[in-house]
Amino acid sequence: MTILITVLAYFAVLFAISRLTSRKADNNTFYRANRRAPWYMVAFGMVGASISGVTFISVPGMVLNSQMTYLQMCLGFIVGYLVIAFVLLPLYYRLNLTTIYTYLGQRLGQRSYLTGASFFLLAKMTGAAVRFYVVCIILQQFVFDPAGIPFTVNVVVMVLLIWLYTRRGGIGTLVFTDSFQTLCLFTALILIILSVISQLHLSVGEAVRAVAASDLSRIFVFDDWLSPHHFMKQFLSGAFIAIVMTGLDQDMMQKNLTCKTLRDAQKDMCTYGVAFVPANLLFMALGVLLTMVLGSGIKGDELLPTYIQGAANSQLLIILFAIGIVAASFSSADSALTSLTTCFCVDIRQQPDNESLRKRTHIAMCLFFVLFILLFRQINSTSLIDAIYILASYTYGPLLGLFVFGLFTKSQPNDRLVPWICIASPILCYALDTAAQHLWNYHFGYELLMFNGLLTFLGLQLTARNAVPR
C-alpha cells in the first residue's frame, strides 16, 4: 500500500507539470517544444532517461558477474557523445530536422528513409519495453500480487498513466517532467546508498575505501583478449552504442533538437556524456555495498530488490525504492512513446501537421507497448541490461550502416535493395555468432553491433550505383 500511495502521489506531480507545460500545445510543441528548451534542463533530464529502471535494478547486480568492468563501456560512451556533438548535431541543425531519419531520405532515397525509420520503430519499441518491464515487475511483486491483480492489468494501468500526461504536450512536457524525474531518481539513489552505509556502521569515507578495496571493484581488463570484458571490446562497443542508441535514436535526439541553438545542443550533449560515468559509478558502488550486507549468493538483478524486501519495516526505504524505480522507468518510457509517435507521423505517414493522426498514433503506440512488454515477459531469460544491448546489436546495426554510408561516402546506394540489405545484415550476424560459438567456442558480445553496421555498410557499398556531389 505504501508503494501504491507513493506512485499515485508521484503521478499527481507529473500531471500537474503536464498541465502547466501543455497549455496551447500544438504539433510543433509535441514534436520540437518550439525549439525553446533550456539546454541544461535537457541535459539533466537525459541522464535520467538514459539510466532507466534497468540501470536501477541491473547495474548494481552486475558487479557480481563482471565487477565494475561496465565502466569501461561508460568511458567509451564519452567518445561516442563527442562524435554526436560535433559530427551529427551540426548536420541535424543545419537541415533543421524534426526527425533525424529525414536525412536518410534526402541523402539516400525514399526506401532508405522508410527503412531507417522502421528499424528505429522496432528498436525503440523493444528496448523501451525491456526498460519498462522493470517497473512493472517491481510493482507486481510489491503491490499487485498481494492484491491478487494480474500482471496484464498492472502493465495496462502504468502505460495508461504515461499516456495521460504526455498526450498533449509531448516533448515540450517531457523536458520538464524528465528533469523532475532525474532529480527524484538521484535523490532516492543517494539516500539508499546512505542507508546501506549506515547498516554497515561505516562513515562515508570508510565506505568509499571499502568499495575501492573490494575484489568486485576491478574496472579494467587488459590480460584476456577472449574475455567479453576486455577493455578494447568494451570501450569501442561503448562508443558505437552511444552513437547508435543516442545519436541515431530519434528519442534522444528529439530532446536535443528542442534546444534553441546548435551550441546549446552541443553543451547539452557534452555535459550529459561526462555525467554518465559518475552516475553509473554510484550504482555500481551501491552493488558492492549491498554484497557486503547480503553476500554474493544472489542473482544480479535481484540484489537491490532483495535488500528492500529485507527492510520491510523501513517505510522510508520502501518509498525511496519506489520513487527511484518509477522515476527511472517512466523518464525513459514516456519519451520513447513520444518519439515513436513522432517517427510514425512524420517519417512513415509523412503527415506532421495532422493532429488527429498524431493523437490516434499515440494511443496505438501505447497499445503496442503493452503487447511488447507482455511478450518480453514470456521470452526473457537473461540479465535485463544484457537484453537491451543484445537487442540493440541487431536492431540498431542497420541504422549505423546507413548513416555511416551517407556521411562518409559519395556513393548513391541502390535504394530498391536497401531494405533487403538491412534485413539480411542482422540475420548474417546471428548466423556468425552461432557459428563462432560452435566452431571456436567464442561468443560475440556488444561488438556484434559493429559487425552488424559493417555488414550493412558493405552491402550498400557493393550495390552502389554512382557517385553523388557532396
C-alpha positions in Angstrom: 0.0 0.0 0.0 2.9 2.4 0.8 4.3 1.9 -2.7 0.9 2.4 -4.3 0.3 5.7 -2.5 3.8 6.8 -3.4 3.3 6.0 -7.1 -0.1 7.8 -7.1 1.4 10.9 -5.4 4.3 10.9 -7.9 1.9 10.8 -10.8 -0.1 13.7 -9.3 3.0 15.8 -9.6 3.6 14.7 -13.2 0.1 15.5 -14.2 0.5 19.0 -12.6 3.7 19.6 -14.6 2.0 18.3 -17.7 -1.0 20.6 -17.3 1.3 23.7 -16.8 3.5 22.9 -19.8 0.9 21.8 -22.3 -1.2 24.9 -22.4 -1.8 26.0 -26.0 0.2 22.9 -27.2 0.2 22.1 -30.9 2.1 19.6 -33.1 5.2 21.8 -33.0 5.2 21.7 -29.2 4.6 17.9 -29.3 7.5 17.3 -31.7 10.0 20.0 -31.0 9.0 22.0 -28.0 9.1 25.1 -30.2 12.9 24.9 -30.0 12.9 26.8 -26.7 14.1 24.3 -24.2 17.0 25.3 -21.9 20.0 23.1 -22.7 20.8 22.4 -19.0 17.3 21.1 -18.4 17.6 18.8 -21.4 21.0 17.5 -20.3 19.8 16.8 -16.8 16.6 15.1 -17.9 18.5 13.0 -20.5 20.7 11.5 -17.7 17.5 10.1 -16.1 16.0 9.0 -19.4 19.2 7.1 -20.3 19.5 5.4 -16.9 16.0 3.9 -16.7 14.7 1.3 -14.4 17.0 -1.3 -15.9 20.1 0.6 -14.6 18.5 1.0 -11.2 18.0 -2.8 -11.0 20.7 -4.4 -13.1 23.8 -2.2 -12.8 24.2 -2.7 -9.0 23.9 -6.5 -9.6 26.4 -6.5 -12.5 29.3 -6.4 -10.0 28.6 -10.0 -9.0 29.4 -11.3 -12.5 31.6 -8.7 -14.2 32.8 -6.5 -11.3 33.0 -2.8 -12.4 34.1 -3.5 -15.9 30.9 -1.9 -17.2 32.6 1.4 -16.6 34.9 0.7 -19.5 31.9 0.9 -21.7 30.8 4.1 -20.0 34.2 5.6 -20.8 33.6 4.6 -24.4 30.2 6.4 -24.2 32.1 9.7 -23.8 33.8 9.3 -27.1 30.5 8.4 -28.8 28.8 11.5 -27.3 31.6 13.7 -28.6 31.1 12.3 -32.1 27.4 13.1 -31.7 28.0 16.6 -30.5 30.5 17.6 -33.3 29.5 15.4 -36.2 25.8 14.5 -36.1 24.3 17.5 -34.3 25.7 20.1 -36.8 24.1 18.1 -39.6 20.7 17.8 -37.9 20.6 21.5 -37.1 21.8 22.6 -40.5 19.0 20.6 -42.1 16.5 21.9 -39.4 15.2 18.4 -38.9 12.2 17.3 -36.9 13.2 13.6 -37.1 16.7 12.6 -37.9 15.7 9.9 -40.4 14.6 12.7 -42.8 18.3 12.9 -43.6 18.3 9.4 -45.0 15.5 10.4 -47.4 17.4 13.5 -48.6 20.7 11.7 -48.9 20.0 8.0 -49.8 16.4 7.8 -51.1 12.8 7.2 -50.1 13.1 3.4 -49.3 16.3 4.1 -47.3 14.3 6.7 -45.4 11.4 4.4 -44.6 13.8 1.5 -43.8 15.7 3.6 -41.2 12.5 4.9 -39.6 11.1 1.3 -39.5 14.2 -0.1 -37.8 14.0 2.7 -35.2 10.4 1.9 -34.5 11.4 -1.8 -33.9 14.5 -0.9 -31.9 12.9 1.6 -29.7 9.7 -0.4 -29.1 11.7 -3.4 -28.0 14.3 -1.5 -26.0 11.7 0.6 -24.2 9.6 -2.4 -23.4 12.5 -4.1 -21.7 13.2 -1.0 -19.7 9.6 -0.5 -18.6 9.3 -4.2 -17.8 11.4 -3.5 -14.7 8.9 -1.1 -13.0 6.1 -3.5 -13.9 7.9 -6.4 -12.2 8.6 -4.4 -9.1 5.1 -3.1 -8.8 3.7 -6.6 -9.4 5.8 -8.0 -6.7 5.2 -5.4 -4.1 1.7 -4.1 -4.9 -0.4 -6.1 -7.4 0.4 -9.7 -6.4 -0.6 -9.1 -2.7 -3.9 -7.6 -4.1 -4.4 -10.6 -6.5 -4.3 -8.3 -9.6 -2.7 -9.9 -12.7 0.4 -8.6 -14.4 -1.6 -7.6 -17.6 -3.7 -5.2 -15.6 -0.6 -3.8 -14.0 1.0 -3.1 -17.4 -2.2 -1.5 -18.9 -2.6 0.8 -15.9 1.0 2.0 -15.9 1.0 2.7 -19.7 -2.3 4.5 -19.4 -0.8 6.8 -16.8 2.0 7.7 -19.2 -0.4 8.4 -22.0 -2.4 10.8 -19.8 0.5 13.1 -19.0 2.2 13.0 -22.5 -0.8 13.1 -24.8 -0.9 16.9 -25.2 2.5 18.4 -24.5 4.7 15.7 -26.0 8.4 16.5 -25.9 7.6 20.0 -24.6 6.2 18.5 -21.4 8.9 15.8 -21.2 11.8 18.4 -21.0 10.3 19.4 -17.6 9.0 16.0 -16.4 12.3 14.3 -17.2 14.2 16.9 -15.1 11.9 16.3 -12.2 12.2 12.5 -12.5 16.0 12.7 -12.7 16.1 14.7 -9.5 13.8 12.1 -7.8 16.0 9.3 -9.1 19.3 10.5 -7.8 17.8 11.7 -4.5 16.5 8.2 -4.0 19.7 6.6 -5.1 21.9 8.6 -2.7 19.6 8.1 0.2 19.5 4.3 -0.4 23.3 4.3 -0.5 23.5 6.2 2.8 21.0 3.7 4.3 23.3 0.8 3.3 26.3 2.6 4.6 24.5 3.1 7.9 23.6 -0.5 8.2 27.2 -1.4 7.7 28.1 1.0 10.5 30.6 2.9 8.3 31.2 6.5 7.6 31.0 7.8 4.0 34.8 7.9 3.8 35.1 4.4 5.2 32.5 3.1 2.7 34.5 4.7 -0.2 37.6 2.9 1.0 35.8 -0.4 1.5 34.4 -0.2 -2.1 37.8 0.6 -3.5 39.4 -2.3 -1.7 36.8 -4.8 -2.7 37.6 -7.5 -5.3 34.4 -6.5 -7.0 35.7 -3.0 -7.8 38.0 -4.1 -10.7 37.4 -1.8 -13.7 40.0 -2.6 -16.4 40.6 -5.9 -18.1 43.7 -6.0 -20.4 45.0 -9.5 -20.0 42.4 -11.7 -21.8 41.6 -10.9 -25.4 38.9 -13.6 -25.5 37.0 -12.1 -22.5 33.9 -10.2 -23.4 35.0 -7.7 -20.7 38.4 -6.9 -22.4 39.0 -3.1 -22.3 39.1 -2.6 -26.1 35.9 -4.6 -26.7 34.0 -2.7 -24.0 35.5 0.7 -24.9 34.8 0.5 -28.6 31.4 -1.1 -28.1 30.6 1.7 -25.7 31.5 4.4 -28.3 29.4 2.8 -31.0 26.5 2.0 -28.7 26.4 5.7 -27.7 26.4 6.8 -31.3 23.6 4.5 -32.4 21.5 4.5 -29.2 21.7 8.2 -28.8 23.0 9.9 -32.0 20.9 7.7 -34.3 18.0 7.4 -32.0 15.0 9.8 -32.6 14.1 9.5 -28.9 17.3 11.0 -27.6 17.9 13.3 -30.5 14.4 14.7 -30.4 15.3 16.1 -26.9 18.5 17.7 -28.2 16.6 19.2 -31.1 14.5 21.2 -28.7 17.5 23.3 -27.7 17.5 26.9 -29.1 20.8 26.7 -31.0 23.4 24.1 -32.1 25.8 25.4 -29.5 23.3 24.8 -26.7 22.7 21.3 -28.0 26.4 20.6 -28.1 26.8 21.8 -24.5 23.8 19.6 -23.5 25.4 16.5 -25.2 28.9 17.0 -23.7 27.5 17.6 -20.2 25.3 14.6 -20.4 28.1 12.4 -21.7 30.5 13.3 -18.9 27.8 12.9 -16.2 27.0 9.3 -17.3 30.3 7.9 -15.8 29.9 9.1 -12.2 26.2 8.3 -12.4 26.9 4.6 -13.2 29.8 4.5 -10.7 27.3 5.3 -8.0 25.1 2.4 -9.0 28.0 0.0 -9.1 29.3 1.2 -5.7 25.8 0.5 -4.3 26.1 -3.0 -5.7 29.4 -3.6 -3.9 28.0 -2.3 -0.7 24.9 -4.5 -1.0 27.1 -7.6 -1.3 28.8 -6.6 2.0 25.3 -6.7 3.5 23.7 -9.7 1.7 26.7 -11.7 0.5 27.3 -12.8 -3.1 24.9 -15.7 -3.4 22.1 -13.7 -5.1 21.2 -13.3 -8.7 22.4 -9.9 -10.0 19.0 -8.5 -10.9 17.6 -9.5 -7.5 20.3 -7.8 -5.4 18.6 -4.5 -4.7 15.0 -5.8 -4.5 16.2 -8.5 -2.0 17.7 -5.7 0.2 14.5 -3.7 0.0 12.4 -6.8 0.9 14.6 -7.4 3.9 13.9 -3.8 5.0 10.2 -4.3 5.1 9.9 -2.4 8.4 11.6 0.7 6.9 8.8 2.6 5.2 11.2 5.4 4.1 13.4 2.9 2.3 10.5 1.3 0.5 9.3 4.8 -0.5 12.7 5.7 -1.8 13.0 2.5 -3.8 9.5 3.0 -5.3 10.4 6.6 -6.3 13.7 5.6 -7.8 12.3 2.8 -9.8 9.3 4.7 -11.1 11.3 7.9 -11.9 13.9 5.9 -13.8 11.5 3.8 -15.7 9.0 6.5 -16.6 11.6 9.0 -17.7 12.6 6.6 -20.4 9.2 5.1 -21.3 7.4 8.4 -21.7 9.9 9.9 -24.1 10.1 6.6 -26.0 6.3 6.7 -26.7 6.6 10.3 -27.8 9.4 9.7 -30.2 7.6 6.6 -31.6 4.6 8.7 -32.3 6.7 11.4 -33.9 8.6 8.9 -36.1 5.4 7.3 -37.3 3.6 10.5 -38.1 6.5 12.4 -39.6 8.5 9.6 -41.3 6.2 6.7 -42.1 2.9 8.6 -42.8 4.7 11.9 -43.6 1.8 14.0 -42.1 3.4 16.1 -39.4 0.6 18.6 -39.3 -2.2 16.1 -38.9 -3.2 16.4 -35.2 -5.9 13.7 -35.4 -3.3 11.2 -36.8 -0.9 12.2 -34.1 -3.4 11.5 -31.3 -4.5 8.2 -32.8 -0.9 7.1 -33.3 0.0 8.0 -29.7 -2.8 5.7 -28.5 -1.8 2.9 -30.9 1.9 3.1 -29.7 0.7 2.7 -26.1 -1.2 -0.5 -27.1 1.8 -1.9 -29.0 4.0 -1.0 -25.9 1.7 -3.1 -23.7 1.9 -6.0 -26.1 5.7 -5.9 -26.4 6.1 -5.8 -22.5 3.8 -8.9 -22.2 5.8 -10.7 -25.0 9.1 -9.9 -23.3 7.8 -11.3 -20.0 7.3 -14.7 -21.8 10.7 -14.9 -23.6 13.2 -13.1 -21.3 15.9 -15.4 -19.9 18.9 -13.2 -19.3 20.0 -10.1 -17.4 17.9 -7.1 -18.3 20.9 -4.8 -19.1 22.3 -7.5 -21.4 18.9 -8.0 -23.0 18.8 -4.3 -24.1 22.3 -4.4 -25.6 21.7 -7.7 -27.4 18.5 -6.3 -28.9 20.4 -3.1 -29.8 23.1 -5.0 -31.6 20.6 -6.5 -34.0 18.2 -3.6 -34.5 20.5 -0.5 -34.4 23.2 -2.1 -36.6 21.5 -1.3 -39.9 20.9 2.3 -38.8 24.7 2.6 -38.1 25.5 1.3 -41.5 23.0 3.6 -43.2 24.3 6.8 -41.5 28.0 5.9 -41.9 27.4 5.3 -45.7 25.5 8.6 -46.0 28.0 10.6 -44.1 31.4 9.2 -45.2 30.9 8.2 -48.8 29.9 9.9 -52.0 28.1 6.9 -53.4 24.4 6.6 -54.1 23.0 3.2 -52.9 20.6 1.1 -54.9 17.6 2.4 -53.0 15.4 -0.5 -54.1 17.8 -3.0 -52.4 18.4 -1.1 -49.2 15.5 -2.7 -47.2 16.8 -6.2 -48.1 20.3 -5.4 -47.1 19.2 -4.0 -43.8 17.2 -7.2 -43.1 20.0 -9.5 -44.2 22.7 -8.0 -42.0 21.2 -8.9 -38.6 20.4 -12.4 -39.9 24.1 -12.9 -41.0 25.2 -11.5 -37.7 23.1 -14.1 -35.9 24.5 -16.9 -38.1 28.0 -15.6 -37.5 27.5 -15.6 -33.7 26.0 -19.1 -33.7 28.9 -20.5 -35.9 31.5 -18.8 -33.7 30.1 -20.5 -30.6 30.1 -23.9 -32.2 33.4 -23.8 -34.1 35.6 -21.7 -31.8 33.6 -21.5 -28.5 33.6 -17.8 -28.9 30.5 -15.7 -28.1 30.2 -12.3 -29.5 29.5 -9.6 -27.0 28.4 -6.0 -27.6 30.9 -5.8 -30.5 28.3 -7.6 -32.6 26.8 -4.1 -33.2 29.9 -3.0 -35.0 29.8 -6.1 -37.3 26.2 -5.6 -38.0 26.8 -2.0 -39.0 29.8 -3.1 -41.1 27.8 -5.7 -43.0 25.1 -3.1 -43.8 27.7 -0.6 -45.0 29.4 -3.2 -47.2 26.1 -4.3 -48.7 25.3 -0.7 -49.5 28.7 -0.1 -51.0 28.7 -3.2 -53.1 25.3 -2.3 -54.6 26.0 1.4 -55.0 25.3 2.8 -58.4 27.2 6.1 -58.8 28.7 9.0 -57.0 26.8 12.0 -55.8 28.1 15.5 -55.3 28.9 16.4 -51.7 
